Each structure stands twice: as structure tokens, then as C-alpha cells.
Amino acid sequence: MSGLMWVAVVCVLVPLPFLIWFGVYPLWLRQHLKRAGVPVTGKCRTISTSEGRYSTSFEFVTPSGRHVIYRSPLSGGSWGEPGREAVLVYDPRHPHRFVRSRRELNASVLSR
């Protein structure tokens, strides 16, 4: 392969993991939770800030008795209040890994 061909291959392959992680994965997770997710009521634990962005931490218990703590991704606005309840949706097969709040699932993809 010529040098120019290597540059083209690198320019295509380097952004691919970022496209998958920040583009495809969130869309897949959203659809998966809307299809197979189980709603549960969780209690807001804390609201933290980092560089002007907010993250809310929730705790809930699955029907099998597992305690799960979910921390929302950073967002531009604060929501939730410590001690208050919110509806969360989780995957019963992987409750620690696949969780989102109902508010996050209902948010428009274009508003992000």
C-alpha cells in the first residue's frame, strides 16, 4: 500500500471507536431499555457537580433484593432532589450496568 492509502485507513479507523462508544452505544441502550427495561422507583442520594455539569446518584432495590446505585451521566441541568423518588428503568439481567432514569429515556435525542 502507498503512504496515502495508509493515511486514509488511519483516518477511517481512528474515529471508529469514538463513533461506536458515543454514538451507537447510547442509541442501542436507549432502545434496549425501552423494549426490555423494568421500571423501578429509586431514591435520589446526591447531586454532584463537575465543571458546571451535574450528575445525580440514585439507589434502588431489585425484586431479587440487590441494592443498585446508579449515577447519571453529566448533564447541563440539575434535576432530582436528595431524598426524593424518581422512576428508573433497568435491565433485569444486568441491573448494575444498564440503568437510565425515565426522564433520560424520554428526553429527545436532538435536545442533547
N, C-alpha and C positions, 0 to 999 in steps of 0.2 A: 504494500500500500504506500501511496505517496504521503508526504508530510501533510498536505492539505486534507487528505482523507482522514488522517488521524485526528486532526483538529476538529473536523466535522463530527467524528464519532464521539470525541470527548465532550463537545458542546451539546450533544444529544443525551449522553449517558449521565453526565454530572448532575443536571437538574432533575433527573427522573426520580430519585428517592424523595426529594423535597416535594415534587408534584404528587407522589403517592401519599406521603405522610400528611401533608397539609391540604390536599385537595380531595383525593379519592377516599381515604380512610374516614374523614368526618362525615362525608355523604353516605358511605356504606353503613357506619354506625348509626346514624340517624334513621335510615330506612330499616335497619335490623331491629332497633328498639321500638319503632312504630309498629312493626309486624309481630315481633315475638316478645316484646318487653312486658314486664309485670309492674303495674303501678303499686306504690307503697308510700305511706306517709313518713317523712323524715323530719327530724328536728334540727333547726339551724343551730350550729355550735358557735361559729365565729365568722367574722368578716375581716379579711386581711387586705392590705394594700401593698402594691409594689409599683413604684414609679408612676403613680397616678392611676393605676388599674386595680380593679377589685376582684377578689376571689372569695367565694362563700363556701364554708365547710358544713356538711350535713352528716347526721348519723341516723341510721335506720337499722331495723332488725328484720331479717328474712323470716318467712314462716317456719323454716327449719331451726331458727334460733341463732343464726350467725349475725354478729354485730358488724356492720359495714360503715366505714367512714368515707364519704365522697367529698372531694374538693373540686369545685367548678373551675373551669379554665378562666384565665384572666379576661375581664371584660371592661368596657368603658364606663359602665354604671354600676352602682351598688344596688343590690337587691337582697331581700331577706332581712330578718332581724333576729339576733340571738334569742333562743328560747321559743321562737315561733315555728310552726309546722309548714311544710311545703310538700307537694306531690313530686315524687321521684319515680323514674322508670328504670328498671334494671333487667339484665338478662339472668334468668334463674340458674343457668349453667355456670355463669361466671359473674357473680354479683360484685366482686371486688374490682373487676376490670371494666365491665360495660355498664355504666350508670350515667344518666343525664337527668336533669330536672325537667318536669313537664314544660316549664317556661322555655328552656333551651330548645326542646324539641319542637315547640310551636312557633318559635321565632323564625322569621323569614330569613332564608339563606342570603338574600340580596341585601338585607339590612346590616350585614356584618361587614 
